[in-house]
Amino acid sequence: MAWLLACVLPLLVSPALADDGRGATADLPRVQVAEPYVAWHTGPAAAYPVVRVSEKGEWLTLVRRKTDWFRVRDRRGREGWVHVDDVLLTLDGAGEPVTLTEPRFDDFSTRRWEAGLMMGEFDRAPVTAVYAGYWMTANLSLELWGSQALGTASEILMVSGNLVHQPFPDWRVSPFFTLGYGHIAIRPKTTLADTENRDNPMANAGLGVRFYMTDRYFLRAEVKDYKTFTDRQTNEEATEWKLGLSIFF
């Protein structure tokens, strides 16, 4: 609701007091239908049936927004969903066409969390990874990763925390950089006498790119270099690349 008021309320000169259905009132923006009619749907999608229409000159209260749909209320307290394209054809309190500031892909006031599934290769072994991330600012986020790589000789399990910096969050195709630290466990598949399970700390650094497809989904590709800290004379290094689909909310 705060996002809706920030986008719409400054553009409406005379918002009306609307009844919330419980006898109370709240300052909500109103718009006037300027087209011959506006169709109401029972839900925020075109697949939902049309429940009623509002004719030219009727005033509607904008209650809330969900993606490209507005929940509206008429003077009789009935509610339904109207597409944003129809709202853009209405008039504000001054009789001017309504204009809306559409949510951008970098509008972090509307989402803080994201999650995704990615696949690729870790040191030439197929890897599958899942992650969840929380955006602290428009440019910085914290992520928790879990990965499994299945090689011909061993199974590799990894858990890590990562700090991600996205310098240009307003770009539809947006690069990012990541630093992380975690734990790697190597479980050999063979039964040779000289094989052993290994559990070691590791660090990684990488870069990638995000491509926003819709207001909730984006493609993500990245490359990381890993360094595993062992108790041997030398540390081990590996390269990983992944591609996957993510969702933010």
C-alpha positions in Angstrom: 0.0 0.0 0.0 2.9 2.4 0.8 4.3 1.7 -2.7 0.9 2.3 -4.3 0.4 5.6 -2.6 3.9 6.7 -3.4 3.4 6.0 -7.1 -0.2 7.3 -7.6 -1.1 9.7 -4.8 1.2 12.6 -5.9 -0.5 12.5 -9.3 -4.0 12.8 -8.0 -5.0 16.3 -6.9 -8.1 15.4 -4.8 -8.1 11.9 -3.4 -11.3 11.0 -1.7 -12.0 9.4 1.7 -13.0 5.8 1.1 -14.9 3.5 3.3 -12.8 0.4 4.2 -15.9 -1.7 4.6 -15.8 -1.6 8.4 -17.1 1.9 8.9 -13.6 3.5 8.9 -12.1 5.8 6.2 -8.7 6.0 4.7 -7.0 8.4 2.2 -7.0 6.4 -1.0 -6.6 7.8 -4.5 -9.7 7.9 -6.8 -9.9 7.9 -10.6 -12.8 8.7 -13.0 -13.6 6.4 -15.9 -13.1 8.3 -19.2 -13.7 5.5 -21.7 -17.2 4.1 -22.5 -16.6 1.3 -19.9 -13.9 -0.4 -17.8 -14.2 -4.2 -17.2 -13.7 -5.6 -13.7 -12.2 -9.1 -13.2 -12.6 -11.3 -10.2 -8.8 -11.7 -9.8 -5.5 -10.1 -10.9 -5.3 -11.8 -14.3 -7.0 -11.8 -17.7 -8.0 -15.4 -17.1 -10.4 -14.4 -14.3 -14.0 -13.8 -15.5 -15.4 -10.3 -15.9 -17.7 -9.7 -13.0 -19.0 -6.2 -13.9 -18.2 -3.0 -15.8 -17.9 0.7 -14.8 -19.3 3.2 -17.2 -17.9 6.6 -18.3 -18.0 9.1 -15.5 -18.0 6.6 -12.6 -15.4 7.2 -9.8 -13.3 4.2 -8.6 -11.1 4.0 -5.6 -7.7 2.4 -6.0 -7.2 0.0 -3.1 -4.0 -1.8 -3.9 -1.8 -3.0 -6.8 -0.6 -6.5 -7.7 1.8 -6.6 -10.7 -0.2 -5.1 -13.7 -3.6 -5.1 -11.9 -5.3 -2.7 -9.5 -7.9 -3.7 -6.9 -10.7 -1.1 -7.2 -13.8 -0.2 -5.2 -16.9 1.6 -6.3 -19.2 3.9 -4.3 -21.3 0.9 -3.3 -18.3 -0.8 -1.7 -18.0 -3.5 -4.4 -14.5 -4.6 -5.3 -12.7 -6.1 -8.3 -9.5 -6.0 -10.4 -8.8 -3.7 -13.3 -5.8 -3.9 -15.6 -3.2 -1.1 -15.4 -3.8 -0.2 -19.1 -7.4 0.7 -18.2 -6.4 2.7 -15.2 -4.1 4.7 -17.4 -7.1 5.7 -19.5 -8.9 7.2 -16.5 -8.8 10.8 -15.2 -7.5 12.2 -11.8 -9.3 14.6 -9.6 -8.2 17.6 -11.7 -9.6 16.0 -14.9 -6.1 15.1 -16.2 -5.1 11.7 -17.6 -3.6 9.5 -14.9 0.1 8.7 -15.2 1.8 6.0 -13.2 5.4 5.4 -12.3 5.8 1.8 -13.3 7.8 -0.4 -11.0 11.4 -0.9 -12.3 13.5 -4.0 -12.1 15.6 -2.1 -9.5 12.6 -1.2 -7.4 13.9 -2.8 -4.2 11.1 -1.2 -2.2 8.8 -4.0 -3.6 11.1 -7.0 -3.0 13.9 -8.1 -0.7 14.2 -11.8 -1.3 15.1 -14.0 -4.2 15.8 -17.7 -4.8 16.9 -19.8 -7.7 18.0 -23.1 -9.2 21.2 -23.2 -11.2 23.2 -25.9 -13.1 26.6 -26.1 -14.7 30.1 -27.5 -14.1 32.4 -27.5 -11.1 36.0 -28.6 -12.0 34.5 -30.4 -15.1 31.9 -32.3 -13.0 28.2 -31.5 -13.4 26.9 -29.4 -10.6 23.4 -28.4 -9.3 23.0 -25.5 -6.9 20.2 -23.8 -5.1 20.4 -20.4 -3.3 18.4 -17.8 -1.4 19.3 -14.2 -1.2 18.3 -11.1 0.8 18.9 -7.6 -0.5 20.2 -5.3 2.2 20.4 -2.3 -0.2 19.9 -1.7 -3.9 23.5 -2.8 -4.6 24.4 -5.3 -1.9 22.8 -8.7 -1.0 23.7 -11.7 1.1 23.2 -15.2 -0.3 23.2 -18.7 1.1 24.2 -21.5 -1.4 24.0 -25.3 -1.4 25.7 -27.2 -4.2 26.3 -30.8 -5.3 28.8 -31.9 -7.9 28.8 -35.5 -9.1 32.2 -36.5 -10.6 33.3 -39.9 -11.9 35.4 -40.5 -8.8 33.8 -38.5 -6.1 30.7 -36.6 -4.9 31.3 -33.0 -3.8 29.0 -31.1 -1.4 29.4 -27.4 -0.8 27.7 -24.8 1.5 28.7 -21.2 1.4 27.7 -17.7 2.2 28.2 -14.9 -0.4 28.2 -11.2 -0.6 27.0 -9.9 -3.9 27.6 -6.4 -5.3 25.4 -5.2 -8.2 26.8 -1.8 -9.4 24.0 -1.1 -11.9 20.7 -2.4 -10.5 18.6 -0.3 -12.9 20.0 -2.1 -16.0 17.8 -4.9 -17.6 21.0 -6.8 -18.2 23.0 -6.2 -15.0 26.5 -7.5 -14.1 27.4 -8.4 -10.6 30.4 -9.5 -8.5 30.5 -12.0 -5.6 32.8 -13.0 -2.8 32.1 -16.0 -0.6 33.3 -18.3 2.1 32.1 -21.8 3.1 32.8 -25.5 3.4 33.5 -28.3 0.9 33.1 -32.0 1.5 34.5 -34.5 -0.9 33.2 -38.1 -0.8 35.2 -40.6 -3.0 33.2 -43.2 -4.9 36.0 -45.7 -5.1 37.1 -48.2 -2.5 40.8 -47.8 -3.0 42.9 -47.8 0.2 44.4 -44.4 -0.4 41.1 -42.6 -0.8 39.6 -40.6 2.1 36.8 -38.3 2.9 37.9 -34.7 3.0 36.2 -31.7 4.6 37.9 -28.3 4.2 37.1 -24.6 4.3 37.0 -22.8 1.0 36.7 -19.3 -0.4 35.4 -18.1 -3.8 35.3 -15.0 -6.0 33.3 -14.6 -9.2 31.3 -12.4 -11.6 28.1 -12.9 -13.5 25.2 -11.2 -15.2 21.4 -11.1 -14.5 18.8 -10.7 -17.3 15.4 -9.6 -16.1 12.7 -11.3 -18.2 9.5 -10.2 -16.3 8.7 -8.4 -13.1 9.4 -11.5 -11.0 11.7 -13.8 -13.0 15.3 -13.4 -14.3 18.0 -15.5 -15.8 21.3 -15.6 -14.0 24.8 -16.8 -15.2 28.0 -16.7 -13.3 31.6 -17.9 -13.1 33.5 -18.5 -9.9 37.0 -19.4 -8.9 37.3 -21.5 -5.7 40.3 -22.0 -3.4 40.1 -24.9 -1.0 42.3 -24.6 2.1 43.8 -28.0 2.9 46.3 -29.4 5.5 48.5 -30.5 2.6 51.5 -28.6 1.3 49.4 -26.8 -1.4 45.8 -25.5 -1.5 43.5 -26.7 -4.3 41.8 -24.5 -6.9 38.7 -25.1 -9.1 36.6 -23.2 -11.6 32.8 -23.3 -11.7 30.2 -21.9 -14.1 26.4 -22.0 -13.7 23.3 -20.9 -15.5 19.8 -20.9 -14.0 16.4 -19.3 -13.4 15.6 -17.2 -10.3 12.6 -15.5 -8.9 12.3 -12.5 -6.6 9.6 -11.5 -4.2 
